[in-house]
Amino acid sequence: MFVRDFQERHAVWLARLAVVLALLISAWWVFGDVPQPPSPDAKEEVIYRDRDLYNEVIGAVARGENYYAAAAELHRKHEYPTTPWVTVRLPTQAWVSAWLGQDHTLLLIRALVLAAAAAWMGALFLAGYSPFEVLAAGIAVLAGGFIVFYDHYFLHEFWAGAILALAFALYRPGRPWLTIALVICACAVREFSVLVIGTGLVLCAIEKRKGEGAGWLLAGLAVAAFYFWHAQQVIAIRLPGDEISQGWSAMIGPVRALYAVAANSIYRAPGFAIGGVLLIVSVFGLLAARERAWLIAPVAGAWIVVIALLSRPENYYWSQFLLPWLPVGLVLFPRLVLTALKRAKPQKTRLRMQ
């Protein structure tokens, strides 16, 4: 168990490094060129948004239309691209939402957020965290997922994030099967979720956990097969003259990637300067999640890198992928600071038997 052993032996120094990095990045955020929100007096142009497209597709499927036929028709009608295949969203959410209906879909997503909050509270309680941390973690998940209590439609990113919030809470090294099953479900909703499978594979390779690694590998193969099938369905419905995506190489950078999260979440409440700092602190605070730290923290970091490199400004809503689980890191950051303030224990020299 190389990663956990290394973490235990060097916990204080790792915590110090994390806190210093959090402070430096926070200072860069506060004193750098932070994007500003639009003026409250500015009038927003009424336009057809991505969520309108996805909602229309759900309505068509609910009326009995084939998902791909409906998606193709609506993409053409509203001048959305069908190339490459990822421009047409995975069908899972539309199928489930059309089958359940709006009221039951709303109940499902609310139940998922509540289950994730309860699971995090239970996980921290069993791991010996303080009663305050246990309660605050549940509140943090609810705060991150507060949208489910006032809206009626949720993007694919939020669905995947809510599933992962539950998956991360239930994760146990050596007993990952429920987590892997939930991650597969999240991957079936939004492609960002493959970051978790990749992280799980790397972690198991480092720690030489063959059984769990095989589980992550099988999950990756199953998801890849589903994506291949989806790609073939999209290719089949294309017509000459369909729109082609402008691509995802806008290189918006880490500042705007963080801004996208802060602008579309509870982190916006205290203002962008403070909210951005709390967001950065949350990412590093995930490192205090003990056995979950090396699964969940790299996923948050990798997502920010992916968005910084590949996202366009209008893809701001992709940040909903983080919202139901990232605020837990804010609760855990004080524990990381307390660990950093401890006195590092000298390492004992181990003698080998001759």
N, C-alpha and C positions, 0 to 999 in steps of 0.2 A: 504494500500500500504506500508507494513512494510519495505520492502527493500529500496524503494525510500525515504521514510520518514527518515529511519535510515541514509541513505547516505547523505541526506540534512542536518540533524542535526549534523553529525560528519564528514562532508566532509574534513575539514582541517586535522583532526587526521588520517583519513583513507588515505588521500594523503601522509601524512608524513610516515605512515607505509609502503605504497607501494614504495615510493622513497627509503627508507632505505633498504628494501628488494631487490630492484633492484640494489642498489649499492653493497650490500653484495654479491649477486649472481654474479654480474659482476666481483667483485674482485676475487671471487672463480674461475671464468672462466679464468681470465687473469693470475693468479698466480698458478693455478692448473695444472694438467696434461692434457693440451688440445691436442687432436689428431692433427697430422700434415698431410697436404695434400701430396699425392705422389709426388716424384720428377718429374719436367717437362721432365727430360731425360728418365724417366722410360717408357719402352714400354708396352703398354696394350695388353694383350692377346686377340685376336679376339675370342669372344665366342658368343653363342646364348643367347640373353637376353630376359627378360620377355616381353619387349615392342615388340620384334620380334615375340614372340608367339601371343600376342594380335593382332598385325597387320595382321598376317597370318589368324587368326580366322575371322577378319573383311573381308579379301579378300575372304575367303571361303563362308561366309554368302552372300557377294555381288554376288557371282556366283550362288546363289540359294540353298546352302546347309543349312541344319538345324543347328542352332547354337550349340546345345549340341552334336550332332553327330560330327560336325567339331572340336569342342573343345576337345572332348574325343580322336579323332584320333591324333590331334596335340600334346596333352599332352603325349600320349603314344610314339609318334614318337620322341619327344625331351626329354623323361624321366622326365616329370613333373607329380606331384602327382594328383590324383583325390579324395583322402581322406585326411582330411575331406572335406565336400562340399564347404567350403569357398575357397579352392584352385582353384576352377573354378570360374572365375570372373562372376559377374552379367551380363546378356546379353544386358542390355539397351544400353550401348555405342556402342556395335557392331551392334545392330539393326539400331540405328540412323545413324551411320557412313556409313553402307552398303547402307542404303536407300538414303541418301543424296549424297553420293559420296565424294571423297577427297576434291574437290574444294569447294563444298557447306558446307562441315563439317568445313573446315578452316574458311569460312566466318562466320559460326555460332559461333564458339568459340571466334573469334575476336570480333564479335558483343556483345557477352556476357561479355567479359572483358571491352569493351568500355561502355556498359550499366552500369556495376558495378561502373566504375569510375565516370560516370555522376551521378549515384544515390547517391554515397557518397558525391559528391560535393553538390548536391541538399539538401541532408539530413542535412549536417553541416551548409549550408547557412540558411535553415529554422530554425535551432536550435540556430542561433545567433553567430556562430563561426566567427572568423576574416576572411577577404578575403584571407589572406595568408594561413590559415589553410584549407580553402575550396579548393583553388587551389592545395595546397600541397597534400591533400588527394587524389585528382584525379590522380596526378602524381604518388603517392605511389601505387595505385592500378595498374596503367599501368606498373610501374617498377616491381611489383611483378608478373605480368602476361606477362612480355616482351617476354617470350618464344613463344607466339603465333605469333609474328611478324617475326620469323626467322625459326621456325620448321614447320613440316607438320603433325606431329602425336603427340597426347597428351594422357598421361596415365589417367586412371580412377580417380586417386587422384586429378589431376589438374582440370578435368571437375567438380568434386564435389566441389572443392574449389572455382572455378569461379562462380558456381551457388550460393554457400553460400555467396560469396562476395556481390552479388546482394541482396540476402535474408536479410543479416544483415543490409544493408543500408536502406532497405524498412521497417524494423521492427518498429512497434509502439505498446507499451503496450495497450491492449484493442482493437487494430486493427491489429491482427497478421496474418490475413487469407492469404494474398499474400505471406508473409514470410513462413508460414506453407506449402503452396502449393509448393514453391520452395525447401524447405527442403525435402519434400517427393521426389521431382525429384532428389535431391542430394543423398538421401538414395538409390534410385533406381540405382545409378551409383557406389557408394562406401559405404561400411558399416560404415566407420568412422563417417559418417554424423548422425548416430543415437545419437551421443553425444549431438547434438543440441536439439533433441527431449527430451532426458533425462534432459538436463538443463532447457528447457522450462517447463517441468512438475514440476520439483523441485521449480523453481521460482514461478510458479502459485500456488503451494501448500503453499508456505511460505506467499505469498501475498493474498491468498484466492480469486484468480480470477478464479471463476468456469467456466465461459464461455470460456476464453482462454485456461484454463487447459483441458477442454473437447476437444477442437480442437487439442491440442498436443497429448492427449490420443488417439483420433481417428486416427491421423497420425501414431502414434506408432503401433496401431493395423493393419492398412493398410500395413505398411512396414513389420511387422512381418508376415503377410499373404503372401506377395510377397516373402520374404526370405524362408518361409516354402515351397512354390511352387517350388522355385529355387532349394532348397535342394533335393526335391523329383526328379526333373529332373536329377540332378547330380548323385544321387544314382542309378537311372534307367540305366545310361550309363556306370556304372562301370563294369569292368571285373576282374576275378581272375588274380592276378599277376600285377595289376596296382600299380604304385608307391604310397607310403603313405608318407605324409609330415613329416618332422623331428620335426615339432612343432614350436611354437613361445614362447619359454621361455629362450631366450638367455640372458635376463637381461642385456642389453647393458648399462643401466644406463643413467642418465640425461645428462651427458657430451656428450656422443655420440649421444643422441637424438637431442641435440642442434646443434651438429656438422653436423648432417645429413641435417638439415635445412640450416645452413650457407653454406654448401658445394654445395648446389644445388639451389642457389637463388642469387638475387642481393646483399645479405649480404656478399657474398664472395669477392666482388670487393675491399673493403679496407683492405683485409687480414683477417685471421681467428680470430686474437685477437680482433681487432676492430669490425669486423663483428659480432662476438658472443655477444659482449657487446650491439651493436645496436639491435640484435635480442632479447636479454633479456629485454632491454628497451621497445621494441615494445610490448611485452606481457603485461607489466605493464601499458604501455600507453593506452591500450584498456580500462582501467578503467576510462579514461576521456571521454568516448563515451556517457556519460549521460544515457539516457533511454536504450541504447543498451548494456551498459557496463556489466550488470549482465547476459546477454545472451551470448555475444561474448567472454569476457575474460575467464570465466570458461571453455569454449570449447577449447580455446588455451591451458590452463593449463592442462586440462584433456587429451588432445591429447599427450602432452609431457610426461605425466605420463604413458599413455598406451604404447607409443613407448619405453620408458625407461624400462618397464617391459617385453614387449612381442616381441619387434622387434629383428631381426637379422641384423648384419652389412650390408648384401646384400639387405636389404629392405630400403636402404637409400632414394629411390625415393618416399616412402610414404610421405616424407616431402612436396611434391608438393600440398598436401591437404591444407596447410597453406598459400602458396605463394600469391594467389591473394588478400588476405584480411589482413594478419598480418602486412604488412608495414604501414597500417593506424595508428597503435599504435605508431609508431615512430614519426609521425606528431603530435600526441596528447600528447606525454610525456611531452613536455615543459609546457603545460597547467596544467598537474598534478603537476609539480614542483612548478609552480606559486601558485597553491592552497595550497601546503604544506608550502610555505613561508608566507602565510597569518597568521594573528593573530586569534587564535581560539576564537570564540564568546562564552561567558558564556551562559549556558543553563538556560532558564527561567523556574521557577517552575510554573507548571500549577495548579491552584486551582480548585477543584471540587465543584460544587454547592451542598450544603447540602439540 
